[in-house]
Amino acid sequence: MAKMTREQFFAAIAPTVQLVWSEGSRMFPSVRMAQSLLESGGEIHAWNNLGGIKVGGGPINPYWQGHAVVKGTWEYIDGRTVSMQAAFRAYKSLYHFYKDLDLFLEAPRYERVRSANTPERQASMLLASGYATDPAYATKLMRIIEQYGLRRYDVPAAPQTMVRGFEDASIIPVTWQGGVIGTGYLKEGVTWVPARKIAEALGAIVGWTGTAVTVNGVELTSRLSMSVGYVKARELAMLLGVPIEWDPRARVVLLG
């Protein structure tokens, strides 16, 4: 991915962070976003690991499915900075990464991280619990939070609600090139996505005939709910020539 400014980096990860927060994550968005910048240097690589999570001995799960990359890193050992090679987990999307990080932080040693009631305490507990070896880790996180005003993301997460016609459906994240661009509804084996939000994010022109959604002038199978037109994710992707994958383990639609 092309080099981004800090503001572009935070804008790219914020929708995914906020979705995971709304799903019940106990990581403050401000801490999570600062940690992502500190660990990645502000670059989103194809392996989508923004937290420096190594392969380790943890089990494969719905979000980390066993993929890995080997790259250079460094650790503080006996007061010295030591360069080394290590195997890091690789993910299908940022959503997969943040969900796996939450599973990682469910370990007993991170109980103080999970129970922290302020960003300051959570940053301190990440260091105290041994997440990082850098003695300045917590200070660096808080400096990033203050510098970029990341506390604005720490508002209480709005609960996800079903709209009329999808009451018995499952809410499904939809990603584009790694980051979440919206959510859809899985109903009877079909994922329906809000046409305007998703299609316009992919650069398409969306219209409404009165009975059906049009994308770049082509009518698609449509459902209307609460003045929002929904289309089938796969039909939309095929029309736009966008690769699409359904990940049944993580229950995510991946575009691009």
NUNU-598371 format. One line per 5 residues: number of its first residue (from 1); for each residue z, x negated, y negated of N, C-alpha, C. Coordinates in Angstrom, 3 decimals. Example, Ala and Ser with C-alpha at 12.3 -4.5 7.8 and 13.67 -1.06 7.14 Angstrom:
BEGIN
1) 7.800:-13.190:5.690:7.800:-12.300:4.500:7.800:-13.200:3.300  7.080:-12.850:2.250:7.140:-13.670:1.060:7.870:-12.900:-0.030;
***
This chain:
BEGIN
1) 0.000:-0.844:1.192:0.000:0.000:0.000:0.000:-0.878:-1.239  -0.706:-0.411:-2.294:-0.799:-1.181:-3.525:0.582:-1.343:-4.162  0.737:-2.424:-4.902:1.992:-2.694:-5.581:2.304:-1.563:-6.553  3.551:-1.098:-6.550:3.961:0.005:-7.404:4.986:-0.454:-8.420  5.038:0.266:-9.537:6.139:0.062:-10.463:7.392:0.666:-9.830;
6) 8.541:0.346:-10.382:9.775:0.918:-9.860:9.760:2.451:-9.978  9.242:2.953:-11.084:9.192:4.395:-11.274:8.267:5.045:-10.246  7.132:4.410:-9.959:6.216:4.939:-8.948:6.847:4.910:-7.559  7.604:3.868:-7.286:8.282:3.754:-5.992:9.275:4.903:-5.812  10.106:5.132:-6.813:11.095:6.204:-6.692:10.418:7.566:-6.611;
11) 9.327:7.753:-7.370:8.603:9.028:-7.310:8.006:9.242:-5.924  7.604:8.157:-5.258:6.982:8.261:-3.936:7.989:8.641:-2.861  9.222:8.139:-2.975:10.207:8.394:-1.915:11.098:9.598:-2.201  11.174:10.031:-3.457:12.118:11.087:-3.830:11.938:12.383:-3.038  10.710:12.911:-2.843:10.591:14.164:-2.093:11.141:14.067:-0.671;
16) 10.939:12.924:-0.015:11.452:12.758:1.334:12.975:12.661:1.327  13.514:11.888:0.400:14.967:11.750:0.277:15.605:13.110:0.019  15.013:13.888:-0.867:15.594:15.180:-1.214:15.504:16.173:-0.060  14.424:16.110:0.730:14.328:16.993:1.883:15.410:16.661:2.906  15.591:15.378:3.197:16.608:14.977:4.171:18.007:15.345:3.659;
21) 18.224:15.209:2.367:19.494:15.617:1.734:19.729:17.108:1.942  18.678:17.919:1.749:18.809:19.366:1.917:19.058:19.750:3.370  18.687:18.872:4.298:18.894:19.134:5.719:20.294:18.723:6.192  21.104:18.213:5.271:22.488:17.916:5.622:22.860:16.448:5.672  21.983:15.555:5.223:22.341:14.139:5.193:23.566:13.919:4.318;
26) 24.416:12.980:4.730:25.616:12.666:3.953:25.447:11.421:3.088  24.230:10.916:3.012:23.933:9.806:2.115:23.535:10.352:0.754  24.247:9.923:-0.301:23.858:10.337:-1.643:22.415:9.880:-1.909  21.564:10.767:-2.457:20.203:10.344:-2.767:20.146:9.098:-3.647  21.059:8.975:-4.613:21.036:7.806:-5.492:21.261:6.528:-4.699;
31) 22.210:6.558:-3.765:22.499:5.376:-2.947:21.320:5.098:-2.022  20.795:6.143:-1.429:19.667:5.990:-0.504:18.457:5.388:-1.206  18.162:5.836:-2.410:16.990:5.340:-3.121:17.212:3.905:-3.595  18.432:3.597:-4.051:18.736:2.223:-4.457:18.649:1.289:-3.265  19.177:1.719:-2.137:19.123:0.914:-0.921:17.679:0.667:-0.493;
36) 16.836:1.698:-0.601:15.430:1.552:-0.222:14.734:0.511:-1.088  15.033:0.524:-2.391:14.435:-0.476:-3.279:14.947:-1.871:-2.946  16.248:-1.993:-2.765:16.839:-3.312:-2.512:16.332:-3.904:-1.205  16.231:-3.085:-0.168:15.833:-3.583:1.147:14.334:-3.850:1.252  13.527:-3.117:0.482:12.067:-3.239:0.622:11.407:-4.043:-0.483;
41) 12.140:-4.279:-1.583:11.526:-4.941:-2.721:10.576:-4.036:-3.489  10.623:-2.740:-3.206:9.771:-1.796:-3.932:8.395:-1.625:-3.336  8.219:-2.028:-2.084:6.932:-1.846:-1.401:7.120:-0.947:-0.186  6.168:-0.048:0.007:6.188:0.827:1.177:5.109:0.340:2.132  5.530:-0.316:3.193:4.583:-0.850:4.171:4.238:0.214:5.215;
46) 3.217:-0.091:6.001:2.726:0.872:6.987:3.783:1.224:8.021  4.789:0.359:8.215:5.800:0.649:9.234:6.953:1.484:8.666  6.952:1.769:7.368:7.848:2.760:6.758:9.337:2.488:6.953  9.718:1.238:7.154:11.134:0.893:7.308:11.642:0.370:5.978  12.363:1.217:5.228:12.856:0.828:3.905:14.323:0.421:3.931;
51) 14.892:0.255:5.126:16.311:-0.065:5.200:16.630:-1.307:5.985  15.611:-2.056:6.398:15.869:-3.278:7.146:16.507:-3.026:8.496  16.240:-1.878:9.120:16.845:-1.575:10.413:16.144:-2.367:11.511  16.904:-3.203:12.189:16.339:-4.002:13.280:16.273:-3.172:14.561  15.481:-3.643:15.501:15.335:-2.936:16.773:16.683:-2.790:17.462;
56) 17.412:-3.872:17.577:18.745:-3.830:18.153:18.757:-3.241:19.552  19.897:-2.709:19.943:20.032:-2.140:21.283:20.100:-0.631:21.285  19.800:-0.015:20.124:19.883:1.437:20.033:18.813:2.135:20.851  19.110:3.353:21.324:18.152:4.074:22.149:16.998:4.644:21.346  15.878:4.815:22.005:14.757:5.533:21.414:15.193:6.977:21.183;
61) 14.728:7.561:20.088:15.097:8.936:19.749:13.891:9.635:19.123  14.012:10.896:18.737:12.842:11.595:18.191:12.246:10.948:16.945  13.035:10.164:16.219:12.549:9.606:14.954:12.119:8.146:15.080  12.836:7.365:15.860:12.358:6.015:16.203:11.889:6.053:17.648  10.582:5.879:17.832:9.974:6.096:19.135:9.579:4.795:19.829;
66) 10.292:3.709:19.448:10.143:2.451:20.154:9.213:1.444:19.525  8.548:1.799:18.431:7.620:0.869:17.791:8.371:-0.158:16.940  7.784:-1.348:16.807:8.465:-2.421:16.072:7.454:-3.377:15.455  7.901:-4.097:14.440:7.134:-5.187:13.839:8.059:-6.397:13.737  7.495:-7.594:13.805:8.265:-8.824:13.647:7.898:-9.441:12.304;
71) 8.903:-9.713:11.497:8.636:-10.303:10.186:9.814:-11.177:9.768  9.584:-11.943:8.714:10.618:-12.830:8.219:11.696:-12.094:7.459  12.916:-12.584:7.519:14.026:-11.996:6.788:15.052:-13.090:6.516  16.185:-12.722:5.953:17.252:-13.687:5.734:18.596:-12.984:5.864  19.596:-13.752:6.202:20.961:-13.242:6.347:21.926:-14.253:5.728;
76) 23.096:-13.745:5.303:24.181:-14.628:4.881:25.003:-14.979:6.110  25.058:-16.265:6.449:25.821:-16.730:7.602:26.696:-17.898:7.159  27.998:-17.744:7.318:28.946:-18.791:6.902:28.729:-19.222:5.460  28.448:-18.220:4.601:28.296:-18.508:3.183:26.955:-19.081:2.787  26.024:-19.189:3.737:24.703:-19.735:3.436:23.627:-18.694:3.696;
81) 22.536:-18.772:2.936:21.388:-17.914:3.162:20.492:-18.568:4.206  20.266:-17.885:5.317:19.503:-18.440:6.430:18.251:-17.590:6.667  17.080:-18.231:6.666:15.823:-17.538:6.945:15.608:-17.454:8.447  15.008:-16.358:8.903:14.768:-16.172:10.328:13.682:-15.125:10.546  13.217:-14.994:11.776:12.302:-13.939:12.188:13.109:-12.881:12.939;
86) 12.737:-11.631:12.756:13.461:-10.559:13.440:12.505:-9.403:13.723  12.844:-8.608:14.738:12.064:-7.417:15.088:12.690:-6.211:14.399  11.873:-5.517:13.625:12.340:-4.356:12.875:11.687:-3.087:13.403  12.414:-2.003:13.331:11.874:-0.721:13.759:10.709:-0.290:12.867  9.715:0.317:13.469:8.566:0.850:12.746:8.525:2.359:12.955;
91) 8.137:3.086:11.910:8.207:4.541:11.915:6.877:5.172:11.536  6.689:6.397:11.991:5.469:7.130:11.680:5.432:7.607:10.224  6.598:7.779:9.624:6.656:8.260:8.245:8.008:7.890:7.641  8.136:8.074:6.333:9.426:7.864:5.683:10.446:8.886:6.165  9.986:10.077:6.485:10.894:11.103:7.009:11.508:10.626:8.314;
96) 10.705:10.078:9.215:11.225:9.531:10.468:12.268:8.446:10.187  11.961:7.585:9.232:12.880:6.488:8.920:14.229:6.998:8.433  14.219:7.902:7.445:15.491:8.362:6.892:16.294:9.153:7.921  15.633:9.907:8.767:16.361:10.650:9.807:16.962:9.684:10.828  16.230:8.619:11.173:16.779:7.629:12.106:17.933:6.872:11.464;
101) 17.825:6.581:10.179:18.920:5.900:9.482:20.185:6.760:9.509  20.034:8.063:9.356:21.199:8.939:9.443:21.820:8.889:10.842  20.974:8.843:11.869:21.502:8.704:13.231:22.227:7.372:13.393  21.634:6.309:12.829:22.232:4.971:12.876:23.618:4.982:12.230  23.741:5.698:11.117:24.999:5.737:10.377:26.017:6.706:10.978;
106) 25.664:7.354:12.086:26.626:8.202:12.794:27.585:7.372:13.654  27.324:6.079:13.780:28.215:5.224:14.570:29.621:5.243:13.961  30.654:5.127:14.789:32.038:5.179:14.279:32.313:4.181:13.158  31.696:3.014:13.215:31.987:1.993:12.195:31.577:2.436:10.790  30.671:3.454:10.693:30.191:3.912:9.388:30.858:5.213:8.943;
111) 31.977:5.571:9.563:32.659:6.813:9.191:33.013:6.820:7.712  33.430:5.662:7.171:33.792:5.594:5.749:32.580:5.756:4.846  31.411:5.380:5.336:30.172:5.609:4.573:29.890:7.104:4.507  29.989:7.766:5.649:29.674:9.197:5.721:30.654:10.048:4.915  31.909:9.641:4.874:32.934:10.441:4.205:33.099:10.092:2.724;
116) 32.372:9.105:2.227:32.500:8.706:0.814:32.140:9.883:-0.091  32.947:10.086:-1.150:32.720:11.232:-2.024:32.113:10.880:-3.366  31.740:9.609:-3.551:31.034:9.181:-4.756:30.004:8.122:-4.367  28.951:7.972:-5.174:27.999:6.902:-4.893:28.637:5.522:-4.899  29.591:5.305:-5.822:30.261:4.002:-5.903:30.984:3.681:-4.592;
121) 31.718:4.642:-4.085:32.463:4.389:-2.846:31.507:4.222:-1.673  30.437:5.013:-1.648:29.505:4.898:-0.532:28.833:3.524:-0.526  28.458:3.023:-1.690:27.876:1.688:-1.766:28.873:0.638:-1.277  30.135:0.776:-1.684:31.159:-0.179:-1.261:31.398:-0.114:0.243  31.363:1.098:0.797:31.628:1.257:2.220:30.462:0.760:3.082;
126) 29.245:0.788:2.573:28.132:0.188:3.306:28.402:-1.305:3.526  28.897:-1.967:2.482:29.225:-3.393:2.605:30.444:-3.587:3.500  31.486:-2.808:3.266:32.725:-2.983:4.021:32.542:-2.692:5.507  31.600:-1.806:5.829:31.366:-1.444:7.227:30.423:-2.398:7.941  29.900:-3.357:7.193:29.055:-4.365:7.812:27.582:-4.034:7.874;
131) 27.118:-3.069:7.048:25.688:-2.754:7.060:24.873:-3.953:6.591  25.395:-4.675:5.612:24.689:-5.832:5.057:25.621:-7.036:5.027  25.020:-8.224:5.031:25.816:-9.452:4.984:25.917:-10.030:3.581  25.121:-9.534:2.653:25.143:-10.015:1.277:26.431:-9.535:0.605  27.306:-10.430:0.168:28.582:-10.012:-0.438:28.406:-9.241:-1.744;
136) 27.234:-9.355:-2.352:26.968:-8.639:-3.611:26.214:-7.328:-3.370  26.118:-6.902:-2.104:25.289:-5.746:-1.749:25.677:-4.488:-2.541  26.950:-4.141:-2.568:27.393:-2.932:-3.255:27.137:-3.022:-4.753  27.398:-4.185:-5.323:27.160:-4.381:-6.757:25.684:-4.209:-7.089  24.815:-4.734:-6.249:23.372:-4.606:-6.478:22.918:-3.156:-6.392;
141) 23.473:-2.416:-5.426:23.107:-0.998:-5.310:23.498:-0.231:-6.567  24.710:-0.432:-7.046:25.163:0.303:-8.223:24.402:-0.110:-9.472  24.005:-1.368:-9.554:23.211:-1.813:-10.696:21.865:-1.095:-10.724  21.243:-0.932:-9.563:19.961:-0.215:-9.469:20.143:1.252:-9.836  21.217:1.867:-9.330:21.477:3.274:-9.626:21.609:3.502:-11.121;
146) 22.350:2.643:-11.785:22.561:2.801:-13.225:21.300:2.475:-14.013  20.605:1.421:-13.626:19.422:0.995:-14.375:18.330:2.056:-14.382  18.160:2.750:-13.248:17.065:3.712:-13.135:17.533:5.162:-13.169  18.787:5.384:-13.505:19.276:6.744:-13.655:19.155:7.580:-12.388  19.464:6.979:-11.246:19.234:7.668:-9.975:20.258:8.763:-9.679;
151) 21.344:8.823:-10.455:22.324:9.882:-10.230:21.711:11.268:-10.443  20.616:11.340:-11.154:20.003:12.647:-11.397:19.533:13.309:-10.109  19.400:12.521:-9.047:18.978:13.085:-7.768:20.168:13.585:-6.939  21.397:13.365:-7.408:22.582:13.710:-6.630:23.051:15.143:-6.872  22.158:16.026:-7.246:22.528:17.428:-7.429:22.684:18.066:-6.051;
156) 23.540:19.086:-5.947:23.691:19.753:-4.647:22.348:20.233:-4.113  22.106:19.968:-2.845:20.829:20.329:-2.242:20.734:21.840:-2.061  19.616:22.406:-2.508:19.397:23.836:-2.321:19.110:24.121:-0.857  19.754:25.130:-0.294:19.487:25.444:1.123:18.052:25.900:1.320  17.466:25.500:2.440:16.120:25.929:2.751:16.166:27.375:3.237;
161) 15.266:28.176:2.709:15.243:29.592:3.056:13.880:29.977:3.612  13.878:31.019:4.420:12.641:31.550:4.963:12.050:32.569:3.999  10.738:32.626:3.921:10.077:33.621:3.093:9.625:34.771:3.973  9.319:35.889:3.347:8.930:37.075:4.084:7.715:36.800:4.968  7.823:37.223:6.199:6.750:37.000:7.154:6.957:35.772:8.015;
166) 7.901:34.922:7.601:8.190:33.707:8.374:9.673:33.631:8.736  10.349:34.775:8.776:11.788:34.781:9.029:12.157:34.155:10.378  11.300:34.309:11.358:11.588:33.774:12.687:10.875:32.447:12.952  10.390:31.794:11.889:9.668:30.529:12.024:10.624:29.350:11.855  10.130:28.153:12.148:10.861:26.908:11.916:10.264:26.202:10.706;
171) 11.117:25.603:9.885:10.636:24.841:8.728:10.202:23.460:9.198  8.989:23.069:8.823:8.384:21.837:9.306:8.012:20.922:8.137  8.481:19.668:8.106:8.034:18.730:7.078:6.550:18.406:7.240  5.877:18.243:6.127:4.473:17.841:6.122:4.374:16.536:5.335  3.859:15.479:5.963:3.752:14.189:5.294:2.299:13.836:5.019;
176) 2.109:13.053:3.983:0.792:12.534:3.631:0.943:11.042:3.404  0.278:10.253:4.248:0.353:8.796:4.158:1.807:8.321:4.118  2.644:8.962:4.923:4.016:8.503:5.095:5.078:9.301:4.385  4.771:9.821:3.189:5.785:10.527:2.415:5.652:12.033:2.527  6.765:12.743:2.397:6.753:14.202:2.456:6.078:14.767:1.215;
181) 5.124:15.690:1.424:4.486:16.361:0.283:4.812:17.852:0.264  5.572:18.315:1.234:5.952:19.718:1.263:6.442:20.102:2.638  6.707:21.380:2.801:7.114:21.903:4.097:6.255:23.106:4.442  6.121:23.342:5.731:5.403:24.502:6.211:6.268:25.280:7.177  5.670:26.292:7.811:6.386:27.135:8.756:5.670:27.140:10.095;
186) 6.406:26.799:11.145:5.856:26.825:12.499:6.161:28.183:13.112  5.100:28.926:13.396:5.240:30.277:13.929:4.216:30.484:15.032  4.697:30.767:16.223:3.833:31.036:17.375:2.828:29.911:17.606  3.318:28.673:17.495:2.497:27.508:17.788:1.569:27.054:16.687  1.635:27.687:15.522:0.766:27.335:14.394:1.630:26.979:13.190;
191) 1.317:25.865:12.532:2.015:25.507:11.301:1.217:26.006:10.106  1.850:26.867:9.334:1.262:27.403:8.106:1.829:26.635:6.918  0.963:26.216:6.007:1.408:25.436:4.857:0.995:26.136:3.567  1.797:25.971:2.498:1.425:26.556:1.205:0.157:25.881:0.691  -0.902:26.659:0.602:-2.224:26.074:0.355:-2.281:25.287:-0.944;
196) -1.804:25.877:-2.026:-1.965:25.197:-3.318:-1.170:23.889:-3.348  0.063:23.929:-2.895:0.901:22.723:-2.948:0.329:21.601:-2.096  -0.066:21.908:-0.865:-0.522:20.861:0.048:-1.962:20.454:-0.246  -2.844:21.414:-0.398:-4.269:21.089:-0.598:-4.496:20.362:-1.919  -3.817:20.797:-2.977:-4.005:20.109:-4.260:-3.441:18.696:-4.220;
201) -2.393:18.471:-3.427:-1.872:17.114:-3.260:-2.901:16.215:-2.579  -3.805:16.836:-1.815:-4.861:16.080:-1.135:-6.145:16.016:-1.967  -6.089:16.527:-3.208:-7.228:16.433:-4.104:-8.215:17.576:-4.006  -7.851:18.673:-3.329:-8.764:19.801:-3.154:-8.586:20.829:-4.268  -9.578:21.709:-4.398:-9.533:22.807:-5.362:-9.226:24.092:-4.595;
206) -8.191:24.792:-5.022:-7.720:25.975:-4.308:-7.979:27.229:-5.132  -8.459:28.273:-4.470:-8.691:29.552:-5.121:-8.203:30.699:-4.257  -8.381:31.923:-4.771:-7.930:33.119:-4.054:-8.947:34.230:-4.303  -9.480:34.801:-3.245:-10.516:35.841:-3.368:-9.924:37.229:-3.547  -8.622:37.350:-3.351:-7.990:38.653:-3.325:-7.533:39.002:-1.924;
211) -8.163:38.367:-0.943:-7.777:38.585:0.459:-7.611:37.275:1.225  -8.139:36.181:0.688:-8.096:34.918:1.421:-8.022:33.733:0.459  -7.407:32.647:0.942:-7.379:31.380:0.212:-8.719:30.685:0.380  -9.206:30.085:-0.707:-10.386:29.230:-0.614:-9.981:27.806:-0.952  -10.522:26.863:-0.217:-10.295:25.442:-0.475:-11.654:24.803:-0.626;
216) -11.905:24.264:-1.822:-13.240:23.728:-2.153:-14.327:24.765:-1.879  -13.998:26.033:-2.177:-14.966:27.119:-2.057:-15.091:27.727:-0.678  -14.380:27.209:0.307:-14.471:27.699:1.684:-13.249:28.562:1.998  -13.497:29.782:2.507:-12.389:30.652:2.887:-11.725:30.153:4.165  -10.382:30.182:4.169:-9.609:29.800:5.348:-8.770:30.982:5.823;
221) -8.407:30.958:7.089:-7.479:31.951:7.614:-6.212:31.905:6.772  -5.788:33.059:6.269:-4.736:33.057:5.252:-3.654:34.087:5.539  -2.472:33.784:5.012:-1.359:34.730:4.980:-0.762:34.668:3.585  -0.445:35.816:3.021:0.130:35.878:1.684:1.582:36.306:1.782  2.473:35.539:1.143:3.893:35.881:1.128:4.484:35.485:-0.208;
226) 5.108:36.446:-0.877:5.766:36.164:-2.149:4.816:35.491:-3.121  3.594:35.967:-3.178:2.544:35.466:-4.079:2.081:34.056:-3.757  2.424:33.545:-2.589:1.980:32.222:-2.158:1.039:32.393:-0.963  -0.110:31.748:-1.040:-1.051:31.793:0.062:-0.800:30.652:1.034  -0.718:30.990:2.312:-0.499:30.000:3.364:-1.729:29.907:4.246;
231) -2.053:28.673:4.663:-3.181:28.438:5.556:-2.724:27.598:6.738  -3.537:27.586:7.782:-3.206:26.787:8.955:-3.405:25.303:8.640  -2.399:24.497:8.936:-2.455:23.068:8.602:-3.665:22.392:9.232  -3.951:22.709:10.485:-5.060:22.037:11.169:-6.411:22.449:10.581  -6.573:23.727:10.230:-7.826:24.164:9.617:-8.037:23.464:8.278;
236) -6.962:23.354:7.505:-7.052:22.675:6.210:-7.454:21.218:6.395  -6.800:20.524:7.311:-7.100:19.107:7.544:-8.540:18.914:8.004  -9.002:19.766:8.908:-10.373:19.648:9.410:-11.380:19.873:8.293  -11.125:20.854:7.427:-12.031:21.119:6.310:-12.139:19.911:5.386  -10.999:19.260:5.138:-10.976:18.140:4.191:-11.265:16.797:4.855;
241) -11.458:16.794:6.159:-11.725:15.546:6.860:-10.535:14.612:6.878  -9.333:15.189:6.899:-8.093:14.405:6.886:-7.520:14.344:8.303  -7.217:13.156:8.811:-6.577:13.073:10.135:-5.259:13.847:10.142  -4.979:14.512:11.240:-3.734:15.271:11.361:-3.119:15.026:12.730  -1.793:14.893:12.756:-1.065:14.691:14.005:0.172:15.567:14.005;
246) 0.429:16.203:15.123:1.674:16.946:15.314:2.596:16.095:16.157  3.753:15.750:15.599:4.754:14.983:16.343:5.761:15.982:16.908  5.670:16.305:18.190:6.544:17.333:18.764:7.994:16.897:18.872  8.250:15.595:18.944:9.630:15.127:19.095:10.385:15.264:17.780  9.785:14.816:16.676:10.426:14.920:15.379:10.134:16.250:14.693;
251) 9.127:16.986:15.231:8.684:18.261:14.664:8.239:18.051:13.222  7.212:17.239:13.085:6.649:16.875:11.786:5.127:16.939:11.883  4.474:17.425:10.824:3.024:17.340:10.695:2.701:16.108:9.859  1.878:15.216:10.413:1.503:13.985:9.715:0.042:14.060:9.308  -0.223:13.910:8.028:-1.577:13.897:7.488:-1.910:12.488:7.011;
256) -3.169:12.096:7.205:-3.613:10.807:6.702:-3.332:9.654:7.642;
***
